[in-house]
Amino acid sequence: MLESRKYVIFILISMTFLSCRTNKLENSIFQLEPIHDFKTAPLIGVIYSTDNVPCPEATISIYSDDETATKLQPVQKVVSDINGRFMVPEVQKGRHEIIITKEGFEEGKITFDFLDMTKVFYIQMKSLESLLDDAEKSLDKRELQDAEVYIERALAIDDKSLEALYLKAVVLTLLGKSKESNEIFNRILEIDPDFIINK
């Protein structure tokens, strides 16, 4: 009986020791101290939609402080993986601009100071479908100005989107702009004569 108690005490001490070691290990992994003393370092980030879905195959272009988006070539360019993750190697410490593009999404642009090499960037992108959903919700609430904004943003992604054009025509009709609305409906019929019937 005495030996059994000693065995139990030994197990409890061992579990406590392992628990302390595990906590220390977790802290060392997930609570990294900022590192500011560097010249170049990898820049790591994750791109996801506003619906919290990873965005694979997004193109990330990074420009240094003395470059601008008007230049033909960025300093570096990478593509996000299937989980929306990306890594730009050898990024210099200092100010940079990132431009993110993906088909069917709004272009994203971020200016930032890269001063901590442990920082991970989380970047959201807005999709065409998400903008159309927002426009429809605004229409349901008769918030026409908000709906117009969402529709124009959607058309900036795809100016031939039949859904976006249809919603724009609806908004114009509700605003009493029948002439402009008819022009949009005619454009829709030129693109797809069966579209209105299918709606």
HUSULMO-V364044 format. One record per backbone hydrogen bond with DSSP energy under -0.5 kcal/mol. NH is the residue of the N-H (numbers start at 1). CO is the residue of the C=O. If there is no record, write none. Layout:
nh=NH co=CO
nh=NH co=CO
This chain:
nh=5 co=1
nh=6 co=2
nh=7 co=3
nh=8 co=4
nh=9 co=5
nh=10 co=6
nh=11 co=7
nh=12 co=8
nh=13 co=9
nh=14 co=10
nh=15 co=11
nh=16 co=12
nh=17 co=13
nh=18 co=14
nh=19 co=15
nh=20 co=16
nh=21 co=17
nh=22 co=18
nh=23 co=19
nh=24 co=20
nh=25 co=21
nh=26 co=22
nh=27 co=23
nh=28 co=24
nh=29 co=25
nh=30 co=26
nh=31 co=27
nh=36 co=34
nh=38 co=36
nh=41 co=91
nh=43 co=88
nh=44 co=42
nh=44 co=119
nh=45 co=86
nh=46 co=121
nh=47 co=84
nh=48 co=123
nh=49 co=53
nh=50 co=125
nh=52 co=49
nh=55 co=47
nh=56 co=54
nh=57 co=80
nh=58 co=55
nh=59 co=101
nh=60 co=58
nh=60 co=78
nh=61 co=59
nh=61 co=99
nh=62 co=76
nh=63 co=97
nh=65 co=95
nh=67 co=64
nh=71 co=68
nh=75 co=62
nh=76 co=62
nh=78 co=60
nh=80 co=58
nh=81 co=85
nh=84 co=81
nh=86 co=45
nh=88 co=43
nh=89 co=87
nh=91 co=41
nh=93 co=39
nh=94 co=114
nh=96 co=112
nh=97 co=63
nh=98 co=110
nh=99 co=61
nh=100 co=108
nh=101 co=59
nh=105 co=102
nh=106 co=126
nh=108 co=100
nh=110 co=98
nh=112 co=96
nh=114 co=94
nh=114 co=112
nh=115 co=113
nh=117 co=35
nh=119 co=116
nh=121 co=44
nh=123 co=46
nh=123 co=121
nh=125 co=48
nh=127 co=125
nh=128 co=104
nh=131 co=127
nh=132 co=128
nh=133 co=129
nh=134 co=130
nh=135 co=131
nh=136 co=132
nh=137 co=133
nh=138 co=134
nh=139 co=135
nh=140 co=136
nh=141 co=137
nh=142 co=139
nh=143 co=138
nh=144 co=142
nh=147 co=143
nh=148 co=144
nh=149 co=145
nh=150 co=146
nh=151 co=147
nh=152 co=148
nh=153 co=149
nh=154 co=150
nh=155 co=151
nh=156 co=152
nh=157 co=153
nh=157 co=154
nh=158 co=154
nh=161 co=158
nh=162 co=160
nh=165 co=161
nh=166 co=162
nh=167 co=163
nh=168 co=164
nh=169 co=165
nh=170 co=166
nh=171 co=167
nh=172 co=168
nh=173 co=169
nh=174 co=170
nh=175 co=171
nh=176 co=173
nh=177 co=172
nh=178 co=176
nh=181 co=177
nh=182 co=178
nh=183 co=179
nh=184 co=180
nh=185 co=181
nh=186 co=182
nh=187 co=183
nh=188 co=184
nh=189 co=185
nh=190 co=186
nh=191 co=187
nh=192 co=188
nh=195 co=192
nh=198 co=194
nh=199 co=195
